[in-house]
Amino acid sequence: MVGRKLGLKEVDDGIWLVSFLRYDLGYIDIEQRTFQTIDNAFGTRLSPMS
């Protein structure tokens, strides 16, 4: 992942979603200065059946 860019998107007041490529990794809480990971961020994604 060296040299790759991370995506940051504010989803609530002071809460930012951290993404890499198309995967959501977790949330940063600016006030609490914490990072909460998303369980199995790189796990299998289910696509809707047509």
ZAFI-251609 format. One line per 10 residues: number of its first residue (from 1); their letters; for each residue x, y, z of N, C-alpha, C, CB. Coordinates in nm, 2 decimals, decimal comma. Glycine has a CB too. Example, Ala and Ser with C-alpha at 12.3 -4.5 7.8 and 13.67 -1.06 7.14 Angstrom:
1 = AS = 1,32 -0,57 0,78 1,23 -0,45 0,78 1,32 -0,33 0,78 1,13 -0,45 0,90 ~ 1,28 -0,22 0,71 1,37 -0,11 0,71 1,29 0,00 0,79 1,41 -0,06 0,57 .
% end
This chain:
1 = MVGRKLGLKE = 0,08 -0,12 0,00 0,00 0,00 0,00 0,09 0,13 0,00 -0,09 0,00 0,12 ~ 0,21 0,11 0,00 0,30 0,22 0,00 0,29 0,30 -0,13 0,45 0,18 0,02 ~ 0,27 0,43 -0,11 0,26 0,52 -0,22 0,11 0,54 -0,27 0,34 0,47 -0,33 ~ 0,02 0,46 -0,22 -0,12 0,47 -0,26 -0,19 0,58 -0,17 -0,19 0,34 -0,24 ~ -0,29 0,64 -0,23 -0,37 0,74 -0,16 -0,48 0,68 -0,08 -0,42 0,85 -0,25 ~ -0,51 0,74 0,04 -0,63 0,70 0,11 -0,74 0,80 0,09 -0,60 0,69 0,27 ~ -0,86 0,75 0,09 -0,98 0,84 0,08 -1,03 0,88 0,21 -1,09 0,78 -0,01 ~ -1,07 1,00 0,23 -1,13 1,05 0,35 -1,26 1,12 0,32 -1,03 1,15 0,43 ~ -1,36 1,09 0,39 -1,49 1,15 0,36 -1,56 1,18 0,50 -1,58 1,06 0,27 ~ -1,60 1,30 0,52 -1,67 1,33 0,64 -1,81 1,28 0,63 -1,67 1,49 0,67 .
11 = VDDGIWLVSF = -1,85 1,19 0,73 -1,98 1,13 0,72 -2,07 1,18 0,83 -1,97 0,98 0,74 ~ -2,01 1,25 0,93 -2,09 1,31 1,04 -2,00 1,42 1,09 -2,13 1,21 1,15 ~ -2,05 1,50 1,18 -1,97 1,61 1,24 -1,85 1,56 1,31 -2,06 1,70 1,33 ~ -1,73 1,57 1,26 -1,61 1,52 1,32 -1,58 1,38 1,30 -1,62 1,55 1,46 ~ -1,66 1,31 1,22 -1,64 1,16 1,20 -1,61 1,15 1,05 -1,77 1,08 1,24 ~ -1,49 1,08 1,02 -1,44 1,07 0,89 -1,43 0,92 0,85 -1,31 1,14 0,87 ~ -1,47 0,88 0,73 -1,46 0,75 0,68 -1,33 0,74 0,61 -1,58 0,71 0,59 ~ -1,25 0,64 0,64 -1,12 0,61 0,57 -1,14 0,50 0,47 -1,01 0,59 0,68 ~ -1,10 0,52 0,35 -1,11 0,42 0,24 -0,98 0,40 0,17 -1,22 0,45 0,15 ~ -0,96 0,28 0,12 -0,85 0,25 0,04 -0,90 0,17 -0,08 -0,74 0,17 0,11 .
21 = LRYDLGYIDI = -0,87 0,22 -0,20 -0,93 0,17 -0,33 -1,08 0,17 -0,31 -0,87 0,02 -0,36 ~ -1,14 0,05 -0,32 -1,29 0,05 -0,30 -1,33 -0,01 -0,17 -1,35 -0,03 -0,41 ~ -1,24 -0,02 -0,07 -1,26 -0,08 0,06 -1,27 0,03 0,17 -1,16 -0,18 0,09 ~ -1,37 0,02 0,25 -1,38 0,11 0,37 -1,31 0,05 0,48 -1,53 0,14 0,40 ~ -1,21 0,12 0,54 -1,13 0,06 0,64 -1,17 0,09 0,78 -0,99 0,11 0,63 ~ -1,23 0,21 0,81 -1,27 0,25 0,94 -1,31 0,39 0,95 -1,17 0,21 1,04 ~ -1,33 0,44 1,07 -1,37 0,57 1,10 -1,28 0,64 1,20 -1,52 0,57 1,16 ~ -1,25 0,77 1,17 -1,17 0,85 1,26 -1,26 0,95 1,33 -1,06 0,93 1,18 ~ -1,25 0,95 1,46 -1,33 1,05 1,54 -1,23 1,16 1,58 -1,39 0,98 1,67 ~ -1,24 1,28 1,52 -1,15 1,39 1,54 -1,15 1,43 1,68 -1,18 1,50 1,45 .
31 = EQRTFQTIDN = -1,26 1,45 1,75 -1,27 1,49 1,88 -1,20 1,40 1,98 -1,41 1,52 1,93 ~ -1,23 1,27 1,97 -1,18 1,17 2,06 -1,04 1,12 2,02 -1,28 1,05 2,06 ~ -1,00 1,15 1,90 -0,87 1,11 1,84 -0,86 0,96 1,84 -0,76 1,17 1,93 ~ -0,96 0,89 1,79 -0,96 0,75 1,78 -0,99 0,70 1,64 -1,07 0,69 1,88 ~ -0,95 0,58 1,61 -0,98 0,52 1,49 -1,05 0,38 1,51 -0,84 0,49 1,40 ~ -1,16 0,37 1,46 -1,24 0,24 1,48 -1,24 0,17 1,34 -1,39 0,27 1,52 ~ -1,18 0,05 1,34 -1,18 -0,03 1,22 -1,31 -0,09 1,19 -1,07 -0,14 1,23 ~ -1,33 -0,13 1,06 -1,45 -0,20 1,02 -1,41 -0,35 1,01 -1,50 -0,15 0,88 ~ -1,49 -0,43 1,07 -1,46 -0,58 1,07 -1,45 -0,63 0,93 -1,56 -0,66 1,15 ~ -1,34 -0,70 0,90 -1,32 -0,77 0,77 -1,34 -0,67 0,65 -1,42 -0,88 0,75 .
41 = AFGTRLSPMS = -1,27 -0,56 0,65 -1,28 -0,46 0,55 -1,24 -0,51 0,41 -1,18 -0,34 0,58 ~ -1,15 -0,61 0,40 -1,11 -0,67 0,27 -1,18 -0,80 0,25 -0,96 -0,69 0,27 ~ -1,28 -0,83 0,32 -1,36 -0,96 0,30 -1,43 -0,96 0,17 -1,45 -0,98 0,42 ~ -1,49 -1,08 0,15 -1,57 -1,10 0,03 -1,70 -1,01 0,03 -1,62 -1,25 0,02 ~ -1,72 -0,95 -0,08 -1,83 -0,86 -0,10 -1,94 -0,94 -0,18 -1,80 -0,73 -0,17 ~ -2,06 -0,93 -0,14 -2,17 -1,00 -0,21 -2,23 -0,90 -0,31 -2,28 -1,05 -0,11 ~ -2,25 -0,95 -0,43 -2,31 -0,86 -0,53 -2,45 -0,91 -0,55 -2,23 -0,87 -0,67 ~ -2,55 -0,82 -0,57 -2,69 -0,86 -0,59 -2,71 -0,95 -0,71 -2,77 -0,73 -0,60 ~ -2,79 -1,04 -0,69 -2,82 -1,14 -0,80 -2,92 -1,07 -0,90 -2,89 -1,27 -0,74 ~ -2,90 -1,10 -1,02 -2,99 -1,04 -1,12 -3,10 -1,13 -1,16 -2,91 -1,00 -1,25 .
% end
